[in-house]
Amino acid sequence: MKDENIKVFDLGKRTTNFGVEIILFCKQIQQNSVSRPIISQLVRSGTSIGANYSEANEFVTKKDFQYKISIAKKEAKETLYWLKMVDCFEENKIKISNLAKEVQE
């Protein structure tokens, strides 16, 4: 019998959705000479999490899988850093907080 209280956890879908949320969030930020490079870095690291997770799932060896997952974790930490930088000039503190929470999970 199937337990209806068990939540299905699809990390591939979750990391893809996170990348989309990062892109949509960054499109809303007013761009200037200060924000532009930070936005670029945030988009790169935020979307790289899902890309590396997706690559990890196509592993050839366990070592290859662990390597790709470690890159995804590093990108998540970098994304958190860039979200903190965006926090210096972005008004939408709630959205930043939500994205930071998701990347830490």
Number of C-alpha atoms within 10 A of each C-alpha: 3 5 6 7 6 7 7 7 8 8 12 16 12 13 23 19 14 19 22 16 17 23 18 12 16 19 12 10 16 11 13 8 7 10 17 14 12 17 22 14 15 25 22 17 23 30 23 22 27 24 17 21 21 19 14 22 13 11 14 9 10 9 11 15 17 13 15 21 19 15 16 25 18 15 22 23 18 19 26 22 16 20 23 15 15 21 15 10 13 16 11 13 13 9 15 19 13 10 20 19 11 14 19 11 7
